[in-house]
Amino acid sequence: SRSDDFTVAMETVTAWAWGPLSFLTFLALLRHHPTRYVLQLLVSLGQLYGDVLYFATEARAGWSHSDPRPLYFWGYFVGLNGVWVLVPVALLADACRHLTAAQRAIDRPRHKAH
């Protein structure tokens, strides 16, 4: 079915792109590599995009793949899956803060001592 094709395509991207990129991001953060926040931004944005597609696809299907009982729906489906939205949002904000500070430092006018 069409939704199965979507899931397979999405999980293929997750396995072959976001997985290895997440590992590289982890190494870059451990080693304080200059690309660490760019990688953090890319991985977080990719994860967030996948989350939006996941929730949007389910919403368009009328929540048909979710148990309608309130505890299950709100606790499991929304609550536990929501972590996969909150963490990337926090990491995106962190990356933006660091990248903005770095750019601000580069843009700062330099005064020559005479």
N, C-alpha and C positions, 0 to 999 in steps of 0.2 A: 504494500500500500504506500501511498504518498508520505504519510507520517513516518513510516519505517525508513523510507529513503532519507528523509530529513534527519532522523535520529542517527542513522549510520553516517551520513555526511558530517554532522556536527561532532560526533564522537571520534571520527577519523581525524578531523582538525584538532580536536582536543588531544588525542593520543600522539599525533605526529608533530604538532606545532607547539601547543601550549605546554604539554608535558616537558619536553626538552628545554623549551624557553624558560619555564619555571625553574628548572634545575640550574640553568645558566644564570638566572637572576639571583638565585640563592648563593651560588659561588661568587658572583660579582659583589653581592652585599657582604659576604664574609671577608673578601679580599679588599674591600673599599675601592673597587674598580671604578673608574670615572663613568662608565656606562650604567652603573647600578640603578640609578633612578629612571633613566630612559627605559631600561628593561622592565623595571617595576611598573612603570606607566603602561607599557605595551601589554604585559601579561594581565594586569588588572583590568585594562580596558577590554581585552579579549574575553576575559572571564565574565565581566559585566554584560557584554554584548550577548554572550551565550545564555546568560541568565534571563535577559530580556526576551530573547527568542524562545526560551523554554516556557516562561510564564505566558507570553503572548500566544504561543501555539496552543497551550492548554486552555487559555481563556477562549480562544476562537473555537475550540472543540467543545465548549460548554462545560469545562472541568470534568469531562467524561472519564478521564483516567484517574481521577482522585476519589477517594472514599468521601461521601458527603457528610459523614458524621462530624459534628463540630470539633471534637477533640482531635480527631485524625486530621481533618482539613486544616484547622488553624495551628495545631501543635506540630504536626509532622510536615504536612505539605508546605504551609506558609512559614512556620517558625524555623524548622530545620533548613529548609531551602533558602530562607531569608538570610541565613548566615553567609551563604555564597553570594549575596548581594552586598551586605554590610561590609564584609572584609575587603572586597575589591574597591568599594567606595572610599573606605578609610585609607587604603594604600594608594589610591589615585590622588586623594587630597594630600597625602604625605609626599608623594613624588612631585606633585605640582608645587608644593611649598619649597622643597629643596631645589628644584629646577629654576623656580622664580628667583630664589635667593642667589643662585649661581649667576643667573643672567643679570640680576641687579648689580652684582659685584663686577661683572665684566663691563657693564654700561656706565659705571661710576666714572666721572671724569678724573683723569690723573693729572696732578699738578707737578710740574718739574721744579725741583729745587735749584736755585741759582746760586 
